[in-house]
Amino acid sequence: MSIEAMRNAVEAMDKHDFEMADHILCQAIAEAEKQEPDDVTKLKGEIGVLVGLLGSAQQVIETIDAENAEESEALIHLHMKITYAIRGASIL
């Protein structure tokens, strides 16, 4: 998956356009699958590691109590970003 695709997906998530982010990630993964099999296997392994880290971060976020509405909104937004990133990677 290209760095540019990842940046575009994060930008879409920042704009709360999760459908576009999902589309970008799915398209990038489909393109990655067209690469040589060894590259795809390596990418899937790297993505798997990242998904594990994101899952751990998500668990930590769920334990944080926001002190105000702004923090609460930021935590919810971050939680949603991680959820969509994990979903995008799960189609592998």
HUVENPE-V952105 format. One record per residue. N is the residue number from 1. PSI is psi in whole degrees, 0 to 359 (none if undefined). Layout:
n=N psi=PSI
n=N psi=PSI
This chain:
n=1 psi=134
n=2 psi=153
n=3 psi=321
n=4 psi=318
n=5 psi=319
n=6 psi=317
n=7 psi=316
n=8 psi=320
n=9 psi=318
n=10 psi=319
n=11 psi=318
n=12 psi=320
n=13 psi=321
n=14 psi=329
n=15 psi=8
n=16 psi=24
n=17 psi=75
n=18 psi=332
n=19 psi=318
n=20 psi=319
n=21 psi=316
n=22 psi=317
n=23 psi=315
n=24 psi=315
n=25 psi=317
n=26 psi=318
n=27 psi=318
n=28 psi=321
n=29 psi=319
n=30 psi=320
n=31 psi=321
n=32 psi=326
n=33 psi=341
n=34 psi=349
n=35 psi=176
n=36 psi=145
n=37 psi=321
n=38 psi=320
n=39 psi=319
n=40 psi=315
n=41 psi=317
n=42 psi=315
n=43 psi=318
n=44 psi=321
n=45 psi=317
n=46 psi=319
n=47 psi=321
n=48 psi=319
n=49 psi=316
n=50 psi=321
n=51 psi=320
n=52 psi=317
n=53 psi=318
n=54 psi=320
n=55 psi=319
n=56 psi=318
n=57 psi=321
n=58 psi=321
n=59 psi=321
n=60 psi=316
n=61 psi=321
n=62 psi=341
n=63 psi=352
n=64 psi=130
n=65 psi=120
n=66 psi=145
n=67 psi=341
n=68 psi=176
n=69 psi=323
n=70 psi=314
n=71 psi=320
n=72 psi=315
n=73 psi=319
n=74 psi=319
n=75 psi=319
n=76 psi=316
n=77 psi=316
n=78 psi=318
n=79 psi=318
n=80 psi=320
n=81 psi=314
n=82 psi=318
n=83 psi=313
n=84 psi=325
n=85 psi=319
n=86 psi=317
n=87 psi=317
n=88 psi=321
n=89 psi=338
n=90 psi=346
n=91 psi=355
n=92 psi=none
